[in-house]
Amino acid sequence: MDHAIKERTLNSFVLLLISAIFVVGNFLWQAHDGFNLWDEGYLWYGAQQIMKGEVPVRDFMAYDPGRYYWSAGFFALMGDTGVIALRAAVAAFQLLGVYAGLWTISIALKLNTTRRLAYLCIAAITLMAWMYPRHKIIDMSLSMIVVASLTYLLLNPRMKRYFFLGVIVGVAAVFGRNHGVYAAVASLIAMGWLTVKSPTPDNRLTGIAAWAAGVVVGYFPVLAMCLFIPGYFTAFIDTIVFMLEQGNTNLPLPIPWPWTVGFGTAGVVTETRWFLIGLCFMGLTVFGGGALAWVFKERFKGRAVRPELVAVACAALPYAHYAFARADVGHLAQGIYPLLLGIFMTTGALHSDILKWALAMLTSAVSLFILSAWQPGVLARTQDGWTSVEVSGSSLSMNPSTAEAVGLLRDLTDRYAPAGRSVLVLPFWPGAYPLLQRDAPLWEIYALSPRSEAFQRSEIERIKKADPGFALVFNMPMDGREELRFSNSHQWIEEYIRTHFEAVTNSPNAAYQIYKAPDKAKTH
């Protein structure tokens, strides 16, 4: 017994060490590369506002609260609210995710110590390669934590493990309600699998009750916010109603199936990369459906199936929804982890060493090839024009267009909004506010979807009260869709800006509509 405990402890330490080496190495390599005024800025602003006492969703447009409080906790520990501190907070969560992924893979391995370590390192490289975009690493990590928790239950389905899985589902929902749904669906599938030909069906029903209790416990932070923070419950419900009115969880994009690649138009490297991306989208559906059908078929026939394989089979299709909801590389990366774990589990269990290592290295090589076109550490070292810019006390390397945007925002602030005066930047750059050390003058800091007239009128009142020194409207049609151009999706706010501010004519980009507040002496 003592030997088994020591072996498990050593295994956990080794997995944690491998995870830490790759996560810390990745952080040192590219933490100072790239800057994203869009989604990363959305996370950065929210985490900073928590430090100022504001509440996500209620006081500003936000994801579910977990990631903001996690990041703000690191801000408090580090005594820093800058973008590098934010990336450190994300990297700490990444460590948990990579550890969970490697632990799940290790369950399937029967290699000796040296070969096992080598295989896990190849797997770690692959898991790290797909961690793009950086501000969504928490989401990718959660998917691996969910799979590991499913595996933990399936290895030995006892009451406390049902409860533990439920807690993980609830906690996942605190970070993102979509994760709560995916994890809950995967859990129900796994528990359904356990009830098939179960010798103790009553115990399985009791287990489901324990799981449900765990979900409530895990989700308690949000339940408590709804109960005890004035206005939060109403704001929370409003976000759900708005999502239902939209009819989708994201802005959809065409799926880049392999046959949609325009061969002969973009060069061999780019075309090959997009062909492989298309195969990945196919893999999500083929693996998700095929693996799930197979594990249930084996269960009905009374044959044993490895618990970790059942876990990825249960999670693959729910998380595939993440990728298809907005079919770009960033969302593919957020939905692909059950598939990746499944690949390394099945290849790791192969009897042929040649096939095992060849498939593992091929998976890693393909992953590195695909994501090298997006990882900022690669781009900063291979593309021309990247320059170093100071952001929140740290030097960041960024591409020319981002550096130009940062310079423009700072110049406009110096000219029209000095001494801490409010600024208004719409609709795509919520990162402008933490960059400029300003509070947003409205609730909807990331205005991607059309809003009602009543909502816009309410936002206009907020803008009036804040009295921003300038307004920058990035009036570009999102995804090429004219209905998502700000002047069409938020016509009343756009009209207010146009009629109550003065146009600045020397914009460096035709899509940047720049306005300054009128001279107060002229308005009296």
PyMOL commands that set and color helices and strands:
alter all, ss='L'
color gray80, all
select helices_A, chain A and resi 2-30+39-51+66-78+83-107+113-129+134-155+159-175+177-195+201-218+220-228+232-246+258-260+268-300+307-325+329-335+337-348+353-371+376-382+400-416+432-436+453-466+478-480+482-484+486-489+491-500+520-523
alter helices_A, ss='H'
color red, helices_A
select strands_A, chain A and resi 387-391+394-398+424-426+470-474+502-504+512-516
alter strands_A, ss='S'
color yellow, strands_A
deselect
rebuild
show_as cartoon
